[in-house]
Amino acid sequence: MSSVHDWAAPNPVRTNRSGIIGKAVDRYEGPLKVTGTAPYAYEVTPPSPAAYGVMIGAGIASGRITGADIAAAEASPGVLAVWTHLNVPAQPPRGAKAHPRSTQGSKPALESDRVAYFGQPVAFVVADTLENAVSASHLVALSYAEDAPDATFADRLDAAGQPPGEEDVEIGRFEAGFAASDVRLDEIWTTPIQNHCQMEPCATTAWWEGGTCVVHTSIQMVKPAQHGLAETLGIGRDDVHLLTRYIGGGFGGKGQTYDDLTLAALAARALGRPVKVAFTRRQMMQATIHRPATVQRVRLGASRDGRLDAMSIMTWTHCHKDGSFTEHASNFARNLYAAPNRLTGHRLVRLDLPPAGPMRAPGEASGTLSLEVAMDEMAERLGLDPVEFRLRNEPEVDPETGKPFSLRQLARCLTEGAQRFGWDRRNATPGQVRDGRWLVGLGMAAAIRGNFLLPAKCSFSVDAEGVITVRQGMTDIGTGTYTVLAQIAAETLGVPLGKVVVEIGDSELPPAPGSGGQFGAATAGSAALAAGMNLRKAIAELATADPASPLHGGYPEAVTFQDGVVAIENRSETLSDLIRRAAPEGLTVEGEIRPAQDARDWSQHTYGAHYCEVGVDPVTGEVRVRRMLGVFAAGRILNAKTARSQLTGGMIWGAASALHEGNPVDPRYGSFANQDLGQYLVPVQADIGELEAIMLDEVDDKANPMGVKGVGELGNSGSGAAVANAIYNACGVRVREYPITPDKLLAGLMARGM
Ligand code: MOS
């Protein structure tokens, strides 16, 4: 096993001879997407005409299906199949594994008469057209024995318990430290349920080729989906060929599979023809995972000179009755600020709601909305600037583990952000600055998010045209995977970007963990670098061993790769000439990355600082985000354009969390009130003013051989708190119940006599 110390050695990405790494390269697949020719899962053309499946969701949150009248639906025009739990093809029980090493067990659809959440797919209609399937779906008559749903989080906080396998983490003695502090803060924040709202819904096109099930589906991780489907269908894992070439957003919501995948595959087998199944927007809101609501109690105790003596963040959250997913909103606080006495933990209550799950920056996105506002409040109580207060509590080493940080440039993000944003012009007294009818305020917050590296493989080929093909069972959920893999290949083999082909999103390609936890680019890219270096070696050996090559007899280690030419000093030939002559069938090699055995000896994170200017209309309570600036430290940046896009997307999401997003539960049905993008508010262009993300020039040698870290979730950490803090600075009102909607703000403004 490798050590992180090996990773600081020179390699083509670090040397960046052609300068392709880090450049603002356009998206590899961009032209296909903007011309509408990138086939998303539902749009893939199958080998013969497809049938169309429609799922029917349960109308109750908890109970049993007591009757299913499907006769009218079956008699409806064009209908090919109508299934409920009574007649769905047999599937192995949930979680069953015929292959002990499957990463997922069986996930049967329509598995029983039990209804576990509102909107749960309980019936399925397939017809020759989508219209006929939709029409017939309205004729399926289900009857239920309903149990009163237990769906109101706020009423059930007392029932919350310790999440399984988890304990509170206390360092020092929190209560004693808190009690002895000069200045104390003890407040509660709440965050609502959020939906992922991917532009592309979950969708599958499936067909069978003999005993092989071919599925095009929209997911973040290839292997677990392939394995889970194979287990559900009762076939070998290699008998599922799963493809996910283009994905219209994931955000964690496609980190698992849903019944579109299972039902499309089952129906294609039963009917002997391709089947397409997609979630409707309403089903996406109701019957895929969501970010659960939280109640967060933050306690901070500080000395008069602005040092934290005690800090605690305790989070109450909820998940499904059968689940144990926990929104770990307290975890990030374990690595953020120095304080000798610390207490963090979580409480979980199980409700009759759809399964909760991870959503972009799970933990940080919710948790920074409390702690980073508490820091602002505490700074004010201490009479300190909030930037200065944070700088005074910068830890030398990880405040809980005592481990050294691999690289921590939070202080630089804070100070550089303050300077660029014009923070010195902020009036610390709220409600003092006006611009016409608007009260104007500035706010800031820190950002932190972990960095991870997982095992991954990749293959690189070169052909007689000198084209490099990258193959990896990786996904691109809109993040830029295609593009950064192409850049790594181009830089590593010294060819122009136009000479690189990237093939991803296929279970038959060398496995990579997929997209999630902002580990994608670092993980997939490091495997690509390894494959690229192996291909360089193979090409160098080929050239130096070939009597017909001008490089013959040289040292393979001395071969350079640039502009499509292989050379040893002034002896050279083109890569395509070499391959055409010496290996006309081309060369293919694999490479892989594994976490270093000593990787955990360092505390490793990405950091940032958010600065925000808002306007508050004191008459209407309307908030306008006028300016947002984020300064981030996230290792080497592979692509300035795609990374910036990730970061600004996260920042916008933070603004949305502060101001717009939330889905209330209808306690009568255990359903979500907002079921489309008309009601569930996400920001549009007009909601976001100036927006800038700056990436510090940094390389984290402890992260991976490229020194790259993740950016996919960092922008979403802390950005909402910066908005909330700016609102306070503008008008003097703290709303601790997110989102900060005009009604809540107006109540606060009236209480202040404004
Ligand atoms: Mo993510 S929310 O770790 O896919």
Residues whose N, C-alpha, C, O or C-beta is under 5 A from the ligand:
A	BS01	MOS	F251 G252 G255 P358 M359 R360 A361 P362 S515 G516 G517
